[in-house]
Amino acid sequence: MNTYDHFPVIETDRLRLRPVIESDIKEIYAAFSDGDALRYYGMAPLQTEEEAYELIQAFEKGFTTGSSIRWGIILKEQDKLIGTCGFHNWSKSDRRTELGYELNRAYWNNGFMIEALRAILHYGFNGMEFNRIAAVIRPENKVSRALVSKLGFHEEALLQEHQRVGDHYYDMYIYSLLKKNADLYEQEANSL
């Protein structure tokens, strides 16, 4: 499947993963304006819906230029965007990328993110033919570190002063998952 020709829509039991669109602006603003939820994200919280619109356009541009892909996580029973997830920092020649994700705080602790990430990891390894998917996470973000470990990622190293937010630099752990070690992702995620 050639991801660069069309945006893949992925279905799981409870979720639909599809492009983030303009009508998602209120949900994108809600997720990306929550300072506590974005504490480890690496960007300042959004201040206006106009910034949310610009973020949606950036997601679209990333896909059309072939540099990233960001799925909107839609809760099927409510037909509502509850977060996003995707891949960025692609190296097509090396067949590697980095994982990114966030979820509206109202939907935490329900297993939605692990369900979404299992589906996109399956697609990343099989539909996009990545060999390596990394996650770069601040040491104090214990929940995210536990999440990627549960998905089979392995901690590789501590990257000192790797992330800059404002005038402050943060250390980051790098985790990786290789295709040869990702047998559990050869499962039910269905791409439409």
N, C-alpha and C positions, 0 to 999 in steps of 0.2 A: 504494500500500500504506500502510495506517495503522499506523505503528509503535506508537502508543499503545494499540492494541487487543490486540496479541499480541507476544510477544518473538520477533524473527526469528532463526531458526537459519540459519547460512550455512556452506556447504561449499566447501572448496578442494581441491586435489589431495591435500594431506597433513593438512589440518586440518578440524576441525568447531568452529565458533564458536557457543556456546550460553550460556544463563544460567549464572552461577556458583551452585551449589547447596550445601546443607549438607554433603553427602558429599565435597565438595572441600576440606574444612577443613584437612586435613593439607598439601595442595599449596599452598593459600593461605598457610598459616602458613610453609611453607618459602620461598616466594617473597618474602613481606613481612617476614620476620624476618632476612633477609640484609642486614646493614648496608652491606657493600660494594656490593651490587646496588642498594640504595636511596639511595646516596650523594647523588644529584641529585634524588631523587623529591619531596622536600618534606614528608616525614613521618618520624617516628622509627620504627625497626624494631619490629615487634610483639614482645611479650615472652611472650605466652601464646596458646594455642589459643582461649581465650575472646575475645581481641581479634580473632582471625581470624574467629570466628563473628560478631562485631559488624560487621566489615568486610563480610562476605557479606550481612548484613542491610541495611547501608547501600547496597550495590549494588542490592539488590532494591527498597528504598525509593526510590532515585533513579529507577528505571524506572517504578514505580507512580505516582509523583508527576509524572512527565514532565519531570524536571530533568536526567536523565543516563541513559546506557545503558552497561553494562559486560559485555562478552562474556568468557566463559572460553575460552581457547585450548586445545583438546583435540587432542593428537597422535593421529590415527586409529589408527595401528598399535599403540599401547599403550593406547588409550582412557584417557588420563591428561591432567589439566590441567597445562599447562606455563607458563601466564602468563595475563594478562588484557589487554584493550584496549577502548577505547570513547570515548565523547564525553561531555563535561561542560560546564558553563557555557553551556547552551543559551540562545539568544535566539530564540524562535519567531517573533516579529514581524520580526526582522532576518534570519532564516534563516541563523544562524551558530552555531558551536560551537567547542570546543577538543578536541584529540586527547590521549589519555593512554594509556600502555601500560607494561608491564614483563614481563620474562621470567625464569623461573628460570635462574640462571647455568649450570646443567648443560646447557642447550639453546642457549646463545649460539653465534653464528657458524655457524648452519646454514640461515639464510634464512627461519626460521619467522616472525619478526616482520614482515618486509617482505611475506610472503605473507598474513599476517593483516590487516595494515594496508591493503593493496591492496583486499582484500575489503570491509572496513568503509568505506573511503573511497568505493568504488563504491556501497555501500548508502546511505551518508550523502548522497551527491549525488543518487541516483536514487530510493531508497526513502523517504528522510526529507526530500528536497527542500531540503537545505542549499545555500546559495550560496557560503558561505565556511567553511572549516575552518582553524583556527589551531593552532599548536603553540608552547608557551612552554617554552624550554629554557635551562638555565644555560650560560654561555659555555664553561666547562671540560668540558662533556659533549660531547666531539667526536664520539663514536660516534652519539649520538642526533641531533646536528646533521647529520651525514653521511647518516643514514637518511632524515630528512625531505627533505633536498635530493634524494636519489635518487628519492624519491616525487614530486618536482615542486614541493615547497614553496619559496617564496622568502623570504629574510630581509628583514624590514621595518625593524626598529628594535631598539635596546637599551633595555630598560625598567629604569631604575635602581632598586635596592632594591625590587624587585617581589615577591619571595618572602621570607616570614619563617619561619624554622625555629628554634624556641627563642628565644634572644635575638639571633640573627644575621639580617641582611638580605642577600639575594643579588640581584645583577643577573640579568636574564633576556633572552634574545633572543626576539623574536616572529617566527614564520614563518607564512606563509599559503599556502593553495591555494584558488583560486577555481574554481567549477564550469566556467566557460567555458575554463579552462586545463587541465582534468583529463580530456582525451580518452582517455588511456591507461586510465582506470578503467571505460570502457564495454566491459568484457570478461567473462571467464568466471565471475565469482563468482556462485554459485547460491544464492538464498535459498529456504528451504523453508517 
